[in-house]
């Protein structure tokens, strides 16, 4: 049995919502890029709900880390007389910032 078969959601639980409540929840789910059911599950189980802005922040941090790594591999630290440990410290800071951003509550 594959892992995805273990995670199949087999239990459906219909709930009653007013039109306004449904519209509000649907708008919040759309704002984070989540499905309606996924958003409700995440809220009910106190999970961190990923948002597009958070994803953009994480992607930008990853991009900056990649550029920094590229500069290091190209030997920029040798041409500019920069200690290679400074590059490693910056990469570690970027990695920690990614983890903080991903774990931060909304």
Secondary structure as the mmCIF struct_conf table of DSSP 4:
data_model
#
loop_
_struct_conf.conf_type_id
_struct_conf.id
_struct_conf.beg_label_comp_id
_struct_conf.beg_label_asym_id
_struct_conf.beg_label_seq_id
_struct_conf.end_label_comp_id
_struct_conf.end_label_asym_id
_struct_conf.end_label_seq_id
HELX_RH_AL_P HELX_RH_AL_P1 UNK A 3 UNK A 6
TURN_TY1_P TURN_TY1_P1 UNK A 7 UNK A 7
HELX_RH_AL_P HELX_RH_AL_P2 UNK A 19 UNK A 32
TURN_TY1_P TURN_TY1_P2 UNK A 33 UNK A 33
HELX_RH_AL_P HELX_RH_AL_P3 UNK A 36 UNK A 44
TURN_TY1_P TURN_TY1_P3 UNK A 45 UNK A 46
HELX_RH_AL_P HELX_RH_AL_P4 UNK A 52 UNK A 73
TURN_TY1_P TURN_TY1_P4 UNK A 74 UNK A 75
HELX_RH_AL_P HELX_RH_AL_P5 UNK A 76 UNK A 79
TURN_TY1_P TURN_TY1_P5 UNK A 80 UNK A 81
HELX_RH_AL_P HELX_RH_AL_P6 UNK A 84 UNK A 103
#
